[in-house]
């Protein structure tokens, strides 16, 4: 029996490629930047496995890949999967949880600190030669230590944020989640809150929910109206969990102090987006897991998922909706 045929639709480390080569015949995208969808569709007619990130797995793609058995996402999120279409065709879908938790939590705190202490704004202030001897209150920011953080979505990343908040900054930790996490309440002193109460009480609101029908535009005008005037909003989940127009309006009208954002409604963000012109907003280009070590581990986990599923074994990380 010949090796399974797979397509690698993004750049991966050489050791990960070599691992796949031990078990599969593969082709890979060699071009610069993301693979064009038209190019991918040309390559998948005889492929049993795909390794990729963020590419829409929909009816069009699945129709072009009649032999497809496994789609391995190099990410935790899998809102690019048409779960119904994949389930109808008995296609396995996998993701890469856990390996990026600490890296994303680190970034969330970088956003919290940068926004609260106005780091990017004051860096530009310095470099523009505007620092004056009489500067004082115009440079003030907000403290993180002993403040209250409200975490919406107490999954593994939320737990990593809570640990940093409690033990690193002596913060009070509130959280809202579909299910209470009694072990987190006991180990970290975290307090379960209803959604609106969390928004009202928190100095920092960290949004870490997955994107689904229930969380689309979870945060909008009503929610920003409930927040403190000095609140800082952090989003490192998915851009569509927030009504971006409502966020812009809240920032423009000073309903909240600022925002730290790693994700956006449209990615890459359009250059004329008002968020890019606001001094009280820290923006980074969806880099939550973007360290060499973490991305390498994610790619290897995705490759392991791919190979094991094609070999007829139980893949370690089948997404719950397809894990039956």
Protein Blocks (a to p, Z undefined) as FASTA:
>chain_A
ZZdddddfbdcdfklmmmmmmmpccdddfbecjddfklmmmmmmmccbdcdehiacdfkl
mmmmmmbfbdcddbfblclbcfklmmmnopacdddehjlmmmmmmmmmmmmmmmmnommm
mmmmmmnopacfklcklmpccdfehpacddehiafklmmmmmmmmmmnopacddddfbdc
fklmmmnopacddfklmmmmpmbdcdfbdcdfklgokbcfklmmmpcfkbccddfkbfkl
pcfklmmmmmmnomafbdcdfbdfbdcddfklmklmpfkbccdehillmcfklmmmmmmm
mmmmmmmmmnopacfbbcfklmZZ
